[in-house]
Amino acid sequence: SSDLATAASLWVTGAIGVAVGLGALDVAVTLATLGAPLTQAQWAPLRGLPGLCVEQSTWRGPGDSDEDAVGAGAWLLELEARDTPDVVHLHDCVLGALPLRRPPLVVAPDCPLAWNEAVWGEPTPARGLRDRWAVVRGLRAAGAVVAPHAARLEALERHYGPLPEAHVIAPARRAEDFPADGVREPFILATGDWWDEARNLQVLEPVAAEVHWPVRVVGGHEHPDGGLMRARAVRLLGPLAPEPLAAQLARASIYVLPARHEPQGGAALEAALAGCALVLADIP
């Protein structure tokens, strides 16, 4: 589904950021990825990083199927037995229940119940009660749970019950990756997939028809279920690699994020670092 596809991309981005940051501190890292192989853009910051071992599997996440859950879990346990890491850092709550040598650090991904609550007005379970209990088991087995903002922790506790030791670690970006341009251009920029109901970007269509400045959106417009989505008044730029995206942010006068649900918060931070004026939805 669209929310899970977006979450998977965020998990990879976050894991790469952790690997790069720890590598700079001379901490050896094994980066284990599930699902699609890393793209060239994702490989770029990892090349030549000392102490980094990248392991890619064809197993998808535990939420895709029982076979994937078993296979991915067994593969990660094999890696742990081989490398005997001091810390296991997981971007999937369900995997927290694996019989690891020590309780893992679990970075809580987007909660499908919170997504449904924000987008549809009711916390309809996305994949049934069994999957909810798999998340509960994984969270309660964790040594610590980390979320990018307090609203995420509050939603997890509301939907899945008490958490073990929990912390907020806000999203981080390097200011030098988003240099502000000296001259702003008269256009409005938004980022996110055009089909993402949580990002709510299609609300910009009637707005774009009424304002004098062009409205541009950076992000995918090919729906995961098939078909290329189009827009009339908004200009869809498609996905951009980090450097071209930073260049767009450096030139835009206004950055708009009309989201009904925002699992991370990093996009607004990037726009702020680039010097854009911000127009944000009033959400937690």
N, C-alpha and C positions, 0 to 999 in steps of 0.2 A: 504494500500500500504506500501512498505518497508520504505519509508521516514516517514510516519505517525507512524508506529510501533516504529521506533527508537525514534522519538520525544516524544511519550508517555512515554517511559522508562526514558528519560531525565527529563521530567516534574516531575515524581514521585521522582527521585533522588534529584532534586532541592528542591522540597517541603519538603522532609524528612530533608535535610540539614538545611533549614530555621527553621523547627520545633525544631530540636536539638539545633541550635544556640540560638533561642529565649528562649527555655526552660532553658538553662544555665544562662540566664539573669532574670529568674523568671517571664517571660512573659507567661501567659496562652495562649495556642494555641489549636484551633480546626482544625484538619487536615482532610479535606473532600476529598475522592478519588472517581473517576469515573472509570467504567470499571472493569477490573480484580481485584480481591482482592490482598492485599499486600502479597508478598512472605515471606517466613521465613527469608531470607536475608534482606529484607526491614524492617521487624519487629524488627530485632536485635538491631539497635541503638535507637529504640523508647521505648523498654520495660523499665518500671520503671522511665520514664521521668516525673518529677513532672509538674502538670498543663497541661498535654496533654490529649486531648480527640480525639480519632480517629473515624471518621464516614465514613463507606464504603457503596457505593451504587452500584446497578447493572446497573445504567444508564451509557451509553457510552458518549463520547464527543459529542458536538453539531454538529461536521462535519459528524457524522455517519448517522443520519436520522433526519427528522423533529420531530418524536416522542421522540427521545433521547434528542434533543435540548430543547423541552418543558419540559420533565420530569426532566432533570438535572437542568434546570433553576429553576423550582418550588421547587425542593428539596433544592437547595442552598439558596433560599429565605427563606424557612422554618427554616433552620439552622441559618441564619442571624437574623431572628426575635426572635429565642429562645435565642441565645447567645449575641446579641447586641454587636458585636466586635467593637473595636476602628478602626481597619484596616481590610479590605477585600483584600486579596492577591491572585490574580488569575493567573493561568498558561494557560489561553486560551483567546485569543483576543475577540472571539465572545461573551463570557460570560460577557465581560465588559459592554455590553449594557443592562444588567439586571437592573430593577428599584430598585437598592440598596439604603440604607439610605444615603450613601455618596459615591462619586466617588471612584472606587477601584484602587488599584495598580495592573497594568497588566504587567506580565513578558512575553515579546513577545516570543512565541515559534518559531520554524523554519517556515520560510515563503515558502509555496509551489511554489510561483512564482520565488523566488530567487533560490530555489532548481532546478527547471526546467531550469532556465537561466544558472546556473553553470554546470549542468550535460548534458543538451541537447542543450544548446546554444541559447535557446529562452524561454521567460517567458510565456509558454502556461498555461493558467489557469487550475489548477488540477481538479476543480469541478464546473467550470462555473462561470459566472458573478455574479449570485445571491449570491454565497458564498463569493465572493470578497467584495461585499457591506456589508455583515454581518460582515466581519472583519473590514471594514472601520468604521461602526457604533460602534463596540466595542472599537476600538482604540480611537475614538474621544470622547467617553463617559468616558474614563478613567481619573482619577485624575492625574496619572503619568504613564509613560511607561518605563520599564526597559529592557535593553538588555545586553547580556554578552560581547559584543564588538561593536565598532563603526560601523563596516561593516554591522551588523544586523540593526541598526537604519537607516543607509543610505539606505539599501534595502527596509525597511518598508516605508520610506518616498517616495522613488522612485515608489513603486508599489501601495501604498495606500493613498498617499497625506500627508499633514502636520500632525504632531503629537502634542498632548498636551505636557505638561512638560515631558521631556525625559532625561534619565540618563543611563550611562554605569556603570554597576557593574560587574567587572570581576569575572570569576568563582573562587571559593575558595576551597582549599583543606588543610587538616591538615598535616603538614610535618611528624608528628609522625605516621601517617597511612601508610607512604611509606618510611620505613627505608632503607637506602642504605646498601647493603651487602659489606663486605670487599673484596670479591673475585668476579670478573665478569667472566662470562662464555662465550665461543665463540659461541653465537647464536644471531640472529636478531629477535626482537619481534614487532608485530603489534597488535592492538586491534580494534575490530569492527566486525559487522556482515559480513560474507563472501559474502552475496548477495547484500549488500548495495552499490548501484552504486555511491553514493556520496562519500563514504569512498574510493572507487576505489582500494580495496585491491587485486583484481584479477590481477592487473598489476604486482604483486610480483611473479606470477607463472613463467614467463620466467626468471626473475631475480634469483629466487631460484635455477633454473636449472644450472645457470652459476657460482654461488658463492660457496666457500668452506664451509662457515658456514651455519648451518641449519636455516631456516626461519620458525618461529612459529606465528600463529595467534590465539588470544583469542577472542572468540565471537561466535555468533550463525551461524550455517550452515544449518539449516532447514528453507527453504524459507517460508515466510508467506502464499504464495499461494499453498504450498504443495511441498513435495519432499525434500530429503536430498542432498545437494550439496557437491561435493567432490573436492579434489585437488590432483595433481600428485606430484609436487615438494615441495609444502608448507605443513607443518604439521598443521592441524586444531585441536586445543585443545578444542574447544567448549566453552560455557560460563563458567566463573569462578566467585565464590563469591569474595567479596572485599579482604579478607585476602590471598587466593591463588593467586589472580591477583597481589597483592602487592609483593608476594614472587617471582613471575616470573619477575616483573620489577626490583626487587632488584638484580637478577642474570644476566639479559640480558646486553650485552655490548652496543647494538644499538637498539633504538626504531625508527620505521619507520611509518610515517603517510602520505601516498601519496594522500590525499583527494582532490577532486575537489570542495568540499563544506563542511565546518565545522561549524555547528550551535553553538557549545559551546566553544571548546578549552580546556576543562578540561583534556582530555586524554593526551595531550602533557605536560600539567602541572604536572600530576601525574608521568609521565616518568622522567621528569626533577627532581622532588623532590627525586625520587628513584636513581638518579645519572646516568641515561642512557645518552649516546651520542644520539643526536636527528638528524634525517633526515626527514625534513618536506617539504610538498608541498609549493610552493610560491603562496599562495592565501591570500585574505584579512582576 
